Amino acid sequence: ALLVQTERFGTGLAQSLRPLGEVLFALGLHDDALPYLQEAALLFAQLEDPAAEAEAWSRTAAILTLAGRSADAQEAWVRVQRLREQLGDMHGQLVALEGLARAIRLESPGASVPAFESALALASTLASKRPATSSTVSISKSPSAIRGSKKRRGNNNSAPATSHIRSSQVCSPLQRYWRASRNPGSSV
């Protein structure tokens, strides 16, 4: 009888539990949010909804990481990564790998390097799939730099006041961590 009720009401229950957990999380009530999110994840697994299950496990994993519960967080992040892989969601896999690396770092910073390396490899793969036109960023020059460039150009106003750089030149937090892990004397 319980299985019939779960099938009949499971979707609504799971869809109610997850937002409740999300609201409690947003209010900073992490310990209160955790059981609702875990229950939602388990219900979504029973309902065979991997996308919703991954979302619930992702928030659960984030809470466990914030709480410093490394082993539980690692287990949750691995679930998220497997679900995202099953869905073909490479960006979701990247988020899960980064979360897993952060959870491992709670126990042993050195042991987290392989997980960060996996995340970096996936990030590089994702970056190579992006169209080149979307990878430029405009950065405005400071007023003093504009004045200085006008003096060098003889006050020719035809040159733009912006510089263009490639996104590959912009360091993400993951890239900074990677570089710092390769250079032990630097800070993350």
N, C-alpha and C positions, 0 to 999 in steps of 0.2 A: 504493500500500500504506500509505503514511503517513497519508493521508486516512481510510482505513478504520480504522486504529488510533486516530486522533484521535476519530473518531465513536464508536468502541467504548469507548475508555478515557478520552476527553476529559472527560466529566463527573466521573468519579472523580478524575482528575488535577487538574482545576480546583478541585474541592472539597477537595482535599488541599493544594494550593499556597496558597490564600487563608488558611486557618487557620494554616499555617506562617508566612506573612508577618505575620499578626496577632500571633502569639506573639512573633516576633522584634521587631516594633514595640513591643509591650508591655514587652519587656525592654530597650528603648532602643537596639536594634541596627538603626537605621533603614536604614543602607546595606545591611545584609544582607537586610532585609525587602523592599526595593524590587524586586529582580528577580523574586521569587516572586509578589508582588502584580501586577506588570505582566504576567507570564506568565499568571496566573489570569485577569486582565481580558481578555487577548487570546483565551484559550480560551473564556471565557464568551461573547465576541462571536461566535466561530465556532459555538458551540452555540445561538446566538440566545436567550440568557437575559439580557435587559437589566437585570433587577433585580440579579442577582448581579454582572453586569459593572459596574453603577453602584457597587455596594459596593466592589469591588476598585479601581476607578478613584478612588473617593473617598478611600480610605486612601492610595493612591499619590500623589494630589494633596496630601494633608496632609503626607506625608513630603517631597515636593519643595518645598513651601512652607517647612517647617521647615529644610530644607537651604539655603534661599535661592536656589533655582533657579527664578526667577520665570517665565521663558518656558515651561519644561517644566510648571511647576505650573499656569500659566494654561491651557495646552493640555489638561491633565488635567481641570481644573475645568470647562472648556467641554464636554468629553465627558460629564462627570457631569451637568451641567445639561441637555444635550440628551437624555440617557437618561431622566432624571427627568421631563422634559417629555413624552417619548414615553409614559412610564408613567402620566402624569397625577398624579404625586406632587408637589404644590405645596410641601410641607414640604421634600422632598429638593431641589427647585429652589432654595428659599431658602438651604439649607445650601450648595449649589453656588455661588450668587451671592455669598454672604458670603465663601466660600473664594476665589473669583475676585478679589474686591475686595482681600482680604488679599494675594494673590499679586501683583496689580498694584501695590499699595502698596509692595512690596519695591523696585521699580524707581523709582516716582514717586508719592509720596503724593497729589499733586494730581490725577494721572490716575486715581486710584482712586475719586474722588468719584462719577462717573456709575454705576459698578458698585455702590457703596454705595446710591446713590439707587434703582437698580433693585431691590436687595434690600429697601430700606425700603418701596417701593411694594408689593412682593409681601407683605411682612410685614403691611402695613396691610390688604391684601386678605384675608389669612388671619385677621387679628384680627377683621375685620368679619363673618366667617363663623362665629365661635365663638358659642355660646349665651351670653346675658347672665348666666345663673346661675353659670357657671363663671369669671366674670371678676372676682369679688370676693375679696379677700384680707384675712384678719384679722391685725392686728398688735397684740400685747399692749402695754399701756402699762407704763412703768417704775413701780416701787413708789412713787417720789416723786410721779409724776404721779397715781397712784391716791389717795395721801394728800391731795394738793392738791385733787383733784376731790371727795373726801369732805367736806373742809372747806367747799367752796363749796356742796355739796348738803345740808349739815347732817347728815353721816354717814348719809345714806339709802343703804342697801346695794342698792337695787333696780336701779341703773344698772350696765350691764356694764363690765368692765374692759378692753374691747377696742374698737378703732376699726375701721371698715370703709372700705377704699379701693378704687377701681376699678383694674383692672390697667393701664388706660391711663394712670394716674398714676404707675406704676412705670417707671423708665427702664431699658431694656435697654442692653447695651453698644453695640448698633447705633444706638440713638437718641442715646446720648451722643456717639458719633462724629459722627453727622449734625449735631447741634447745635454741636459743636466745629468742624466743617468750615465752618459758616456764620458762626462767630465766630473769626476767625484768632488773636485774642489768648489764647484759652483752650487748655488742654491736653487731650489725649485720654486 
